[in-house]
Amino acid sequence: MIAKGRVGYSSAMSQPTGFQFLRIPFQISALATLAALALLPQPGRTQQAAADWTFAVSGDSRNCGDFVVPAIAAKVKAEKDTFYWHLGDFRAMYAPDEDLQSMQPGGKQLDKEEYLPIAWDDFLTHQMASFGDFPVFLGRGNHEAVKPMNREAYIQKFSSFLNRPEIAAQRKTDGTETVESWYHWIEGSVDFVTVDNASKDQFSDAQMTWLRGVIDHDLSADSGVKTIVVGMHESLPHSNSSDHAMDDWDLGIRTGEIVYGWLYDAQAAGKNVYVISSHSHYYSPNIYSTPYWKQYTKKVLPGIIIGSAGAHRYALPADADKQSKTRIYGFLQGTVHGDGTIDFKLHELSEDDLVQAKWPEAPVDEIHWCYLHNSDEDDAPEK
């Protein structure tokens, strides 16, 4: 059980002002002890089977996601992944998405006032419905914070996702009752942690306290957790996408550095740790292998950006890993091995994949436009 109200933390990073956490030193000897204990069989938990299993993750399905997400759904169901994890930005919200607009009866042109009340419903009917009863977990993106939308409206609208049986059972185990936009669930020996950094008030005291408790539980000798996978919308500070990440606001930098330190400490204690984000509309691995983390602090976490579920595609950063790709649509498939390590593979979608999975009312010519264009590098007229 995760204790409430008695959570402490330590970090090599500077502590932000205004946070009243109890400071508990985490000595190297303790890390070594935890690392050794992690290798022993853990009582009271069902150990993960030796067979590999898979899950899928992507994010940013605004603009053309009504065409892309059905193709993702078809693929992940066909390959029998355990679940799909969506890391936020469901609809554009500042103006009608191209896909939604193209499917209006009679070619009706929506204005913003007509669009806003139906945008989230469109996400449910033209994206989430593609999965049927296949397990889907949602994370909140910054476009879910575009006024008049906010966290409370998000929690209310997507309560069925935030109350999935796995999440509700985990809350009960943790001794918590409140439904939040952040949550976690344990699958086998892997703790999947969804955090909310979609707005400038995060990470808040409440979320930091909760997250510290989750990590403390995972580090305990009897947790049975071998691996921590953290999914978020915006990348933690000092990645190679730092111009479009938590670096954009002071609280984001301060709390993001602390969270990074916590996760690195968990890695040093013997846990497999992976950090997945979207927000930037491309695929890029090794995002924390930057001068700040690699040379200055010498603390590098495995990090991947996968923002390729339909959003307007961005140019790659100049220092992006050579394996990075843009002008694609697709998702990551994670393969979990018996020792808790995870291999990630990019699954790209073809235009035919989008056409084969399309809704009856989806125009093929608009799918073609989304596939070829919808990009910073697009020389086609704006739509």
C-alpha positions in Angstrom: 0.0 0.0 0.0 1.2 3.5 -0.8 1.1 5.5 2.5 -0.7 8.8 2.3 0.7 12.0 3.9 4.1 10.5 4.8 6.0 10.6 1.6 9.6 12.0 1.4 12.1 12.3 -1.3 15.7 13.2 -2.1 17.3 14.3 -5.3 20.7 15.4 -6.6 18.8 18.2 -8.3 18.0 21.5 -6.6 14.7 21.5 -4.6 12.1 23.9 -5.9 10.9 26.6 -3.5 7.3 26.2 -2.3 7.4 22.4 -2.0 7.1 21.1 1.5 8.3 17.6 1.2 10.1 15.7 4.0 13.7 15.2 3.0 15.0 11.7 3.5 18.6 11.0 2.3 18.9 8.1 -0.1 22.4 6.7 0.5 24.4 4.7 -2.1 24.5 1.8 0.3 20.7 1.7 0.3 20.7 1.8 -3.5 23.0 -1.2 -3.5 20.8 -3.1 -1.1 17.7 -2.4 -3.1 19.5 -3.5 -6.3 20.4 -6.8 -4.6 17.0 -7.3 -3.2 15.4 -6.7 -6.7 17.2 -9.8 -7.9 15.6 -12.1 -5.3 12.1 -13.7 -5.8 9.5 -11.5 -4.3 6.9 -13.0 -1.9 3.2 -12.1 -2.2 3.2 -11.3 -5.9 2.7 -13.4 -9.0 5.9 -13.4 -11.0 5.9 -12.4 -14.6 5.8 -15.3 -17.0 8.9 -16.0 -19.0 7.1 -15.4 -22.3 7.5 -12.0 -23.9 4.5 -9.8 -24.2 3.8 -6.5 -26.0 2.0 -3.2 -25.7 1.6 -0.2 -28.0 2.0 3.6 -27.4 1.7 6.8 -29.4 0.3 10.3 -28.9 -0.9 13.5 -30.6 -3.9 12.5 -32.8 -5.2 16.0 -33.6 -5.5 17.2 -37.2 -5.6 13.8 -39.0 -6.0 11.4 -36.1 -9.5 10.3 -37.2 -7.8 8.7 -40.2 -4.6 7.5 -38.4 -5.9 6.1 -35.1 -8.3 3.5 -36.7 -5.3 2.2 -38.5 -3.3 2.0 -35.3 -6.2 0.2 -33.7 -6.3 -2.4 -36.5 -2.6 -3.1 -36.1 -2.4 -3.4 -32.3 -5.4 -5.7 -32.3 -4.0 -7.8 -35.1 -0.6 -8.2 -33.3 -2.4 -8.9 -30.0 -0.7 -6.2 -28.0 -1.8 -6.1 -24.3 -3.0 -2.5 -24.5 -2.7 0.8 -26.3 -1.5 3.9 -24.4 -2.4 7.4 -25.9 -0.2 10.2 -24.5 -2.5 13.1 -25.2 -3.6 15.8 -27.7 -6.8 14.3 -29.0 -8.1 17.2 -30.9 -6.7 20.6 -31.9 -9.3 22.7 -30.0 -8.0 26.0 -31.4 -9.8 25.3 -34.8 -11.6 22.4 -36.4 -9.3 19.4 -37.2 -8.9 18.7 -40.9 -10.3 15.1 -40.6 -13.4 16.1 -38.6 -14.1 19.0 -41.0 -13.8 16.7 -44.0 -16.4 14.3 -42.7 -19.2 16.9 -42.1 -22.4 16.1 -43.9 -22.8 18.2 -47.1 -19.4 19.7 -46.7 -20.6 22.0 -43.9 -17.8 24.4 -42.7 -17.6 24.5 -39.0 -16.7 27.6 -37.1 -15.0 27.4 -33.7 -18.2 27.8 -31.7 -19.8 24.9 -33.5 -16.6 22.8 -33.3 -15.7 23.0 -29.6 -18.8 21.2 -28.2 -18.3 18.2 -30.6 -14.5 17.9 -30.6 -14.1 15.5 -27.7 -17.1 13.5 -28.8 -15.5 13.2 -32.2 -12.3 11.8 -30.6 -14.5 9.1 -28.9 -16.5 8.2 -32.0 -13.8 8.4 -34.7 -10.7 7.3 -32.7 -11.5 5.4 -29.5 -14.4 3.5 -30.9 -12.0 1.9 -33.3 -10.6 -0.2 -30.5 -13.9 -1.7 -29.4 -13.2 -3.5 -26.1 -9.5 -3.5 -26.6 -7.8 -1.9 -23.5 -6.8 1.7 -24.0 -5.2 4.1 -21.5 -5.3 7.8 -21.9 -2.9 10.6 -20.9 -3.7 14.3 -20.9 -2.1 16.6 -23.4 -1.8 20.4 -23.5 -4.6 20.6 -26.1 -6.9 19.1 -23.5 -6.2 22.2 -21.5 -7.2 24.7 -24.2 -10.0 26.9 -22.8 -12.8 26.3 -22.1 -11.4 22.8 -21.4 -9.6 22.1 -18.2 -8.5 19.2 -16.0 -11.9 18.8 -14.3 -13.7 18.7 -17.6 -11.1 16.2 -18.9 -11.6 13.9 -15.8 -15.4 14.1 -16.2 -15.4 13.4 -20.0 -13.0 10.6 -19.9 -13.9 9.0 -16.6 -14.6 5.6 -18.1 -10.9 5.5 -19.3 -9.6 6.9 -16.0 -11.7 4.3 -14.1 -10.6 1.3 -16.1 -10.6 -1.9 -14.0 -6.8 -2.0 -13.9 -6.6 1.6 -12.6 -9.5 1.3 -10.1 -7.9 -1.9 -8.7 -4.6 -0.2 -8.4 -6.1 2.8 -6.6 -7.7 0.4 -4.1 -4.4 -1.4 -3.6 -2.7 2.0 -3.1 -5.4 3.1 -0.6 -6.5 6.1 -2.6 -10.0 7.0 -3.9 -9.7 10.2 -5.9 -9.8 10.0 -9.7 -7.0 12.2 -11.1 -5.5 12.7 -14.5 -2.4 10.9 -13.3 -2.5 7.2 -12.4 -0.6 4.0 -12.6 -1.2 0.3 -12.9 1.0 -2.8 -12.6 1.1 -5.3 -15.5 3.1 -8.4 -14.7 6.3 -6.9 -13.2 6.0 -3.6 -15.0 4.6 -0.4 -13.4 3.1 1.8 -16.0 2.9 5.4 -14.7 0.9 8.1 -16.5 1.8 11.6 -15.3 0.1 14.9 -16.2 2.3 17.7 -17.3 -0.2 19.2 -19.8 -0.5 22.6 -18.0 1.7 25.1 -16.4 0.6 24.2 -12.8 2.4 20.9 -13.0 4.0 19.0 -11.5 1.9 20.1 -8.5 2.5 19.3 -4.9 -0.3 16.7 -5.0 1.1 14.9 -8.1 4.7 15.0 -6.8 3.6 13.4 -3.5 1.7 10.7 -5.3 4.5 10.0 -7.7 7.1 9.8 -5.0 4.9 7.3 -3.2 4.6 5.2 -6.4 8.4 5.1 -6.9 9.0 4.3 -3.2 6.6 1.4 -3.5 8.3 0.1 -6.6 11.7 0.3 -4.9 10.5 -1.7 -1.9 11.8 -5.2 -1.5 8.4 -6.9 -1.8 7.0 -4.9 -4.7 7.7 -7.5 -7.4 8.3 -4.6 -9.8 11.2 -4.9 -12.1 10.4 -2.1 -14.5 9.0 1.4 -14.4 7.6 2.9 -17.6 6.6 6.6 -17.3 4.3 8.0 -20.0 3.8 11.8 -20.3 2.8 14.3 -22.8 5.7 16.8 -22.7 9.3 15.5 -22.3 11.2 16.1 -19.1 13.6 19.0 -19.1 16.9 19.1 -21.1 16.0 16.6 -23.8 16.9 17.3 -27.4 13.3 18.6 -27.7 13.8 21.2 -25.0 12.3 24.0 -27.1 9.0 22.2 -26.9 8.8 20.5 -23.5 8.7 21.1 -19.7 11.6 23.6 -20.2 8.9 26.0 -21.3 7.9 27.1 -17.8 9.9 27.5 -14.5 7.8 25.1 -12.4 8.2 22.6 -15.2 11.9 22.8 -15.2 12.2 22.6 -11.4 9.8 19.7 -10.8 10.8 18.0 -14.0 14.5 17.9 -12.9 13.4 16.4 -9.6 11.3 13.7 -11.3 14.2 12.9 -13.6 16.4 12.5 -10.6 14.0 10.2 -8.9 13.8 8.0 -12.0 17.5 7.9 -12.4 17.9 6.9 -8.8 15.4 4.0 -9.4 17.5 3.0 -12.4 20.7 3.1 -10.3 18.9 0.9 -7.7 18.5 -1.8 -10.3 15.1 -1.1 -11.9 14.6 -0.9 -15.6 13.3 2.6 -16.3 11.9 4.0 -19.6 10.4 7.5 -20.2 8.0 7.9 -23.2 6.5 11.3 -24.3 4.8 12.8 -27.3 4.0 16.5 -27.8 6.6 16.8 -30.5 5.1 15.4 -33.7 7.8 12.9 -34.7 9.6 9.7 -33.6 12.9 10.2 -31.8 14.8 7.8 -29.5 17.6 8.6 -27.0 16.2 12.0 -26.3 18.0 12.4 -23.0 21.4 11.7 -24.4 22.1 15.4 -24.4 25.1 17.4 -23.2 23.2 18.3 -20.0 22.4 14.8 -19.0 25.2 12.9 -20.6 28.1 15.2 -19.9 27.1 17.6 -17.1 25.2 15.3 -14.8 26.3 11.9 -16.3 22.7 10.7 -15.7 21.1 9.4 -18.9 17.6 7.8 -18.9 16.2 5.9 -21.9 13.7 8.3 -23.4 11.6 8.2 -26.6 9.3 10.7 -28.3 6.4 9.2 -30.3 4.0 12.0 -31.4 2.9 10.4 -34.6 -0.8 9.5 -34.3 -2.1 12.1 -36.7 -0.9 15.6 -35.6 0.7 18.1 -38.0 4.2 16.8 -38.3 7.2 18.8 -37.1 10.8 19.1 -38.4 13.3 17.2 -36.4 15.7 19.0 -34.0 19.2 19.4 -35.4 20.6 17.2 -32.7 18.0 14.4 -33.0 19.2 10.8 -32.9 20.0 9.5 -36.4 17.2 6.9 -36.1 14.6 9.7 -35.7 11.8 10.1 -38.3 9.2 12.7 -39.2 6.5 12.9 -41.9 5.3 9.5 -40.7 2.3 8.1 -38.8 2.7 5.2 -36.5 3.2 3.9 -33.0 5.8 2.2 -30.8 5.5 -1.5 -29.9 7.2 -2.3 -26.6 8.2 -6.0 -26.1 8.6 -6.9 -22.4 11.0 -9.6 -21.7 11.1 -11.9 -18.6 13.9 -9.9 -17.0 11.8 -6.7 -17.3 13.8 -5.1 -20.1 11.8 -3.7 -22.9 12.7 -3.4 -26.6 10.9 -0.7 -28.5 10.2 -0.8 -32.3 8.6 1.9 -34.4 5.7 0.6 -36.5 5.0 3.0 -39.4 1.7 3.1 -41.2 1.2 3.2 -45.0 -1.4 5.3 -46.8 -3.1 2.0 -47.6 -3.3 1.2 -43.9 -5.2 4.4 -43.4 -7.6 3.7 -46.3 -8.2 0.1 -45.2 -9.2 1.2 -41.7 -11.2 4.3 -42.6 -14.7 5.2 -41.5 -17.3 5.0 -44.3 -17.7 8.8 -44.3 -14.0 9.5 -44.5 -13.0 10.9 -47.9 -10.1 9.1 -49.6 -8.7 12.3 -51.1 -8.5 13.9 -47.6 -6.7 10.8 -46.3 -4.3 11.2 -49.2 -3.7 14.9 -48.3 -3.1 14.0 -44.6 -0.6 11.3 -45.6 1.4 13.4 -48.0 1.2 16.8 -46.4 0.1 17.8 -42.8 3.7 18.8 -42.1 6.0 21.8 -41.3 7.9 20.9 -44.5 4.7 20.9 -46.6 4.7 23.2 -49.6 1.0 22.6 -50.2 -1.5 25.4 -49.5 -2.7 25.7 -45.9 -5.9 23.8 -45.2 
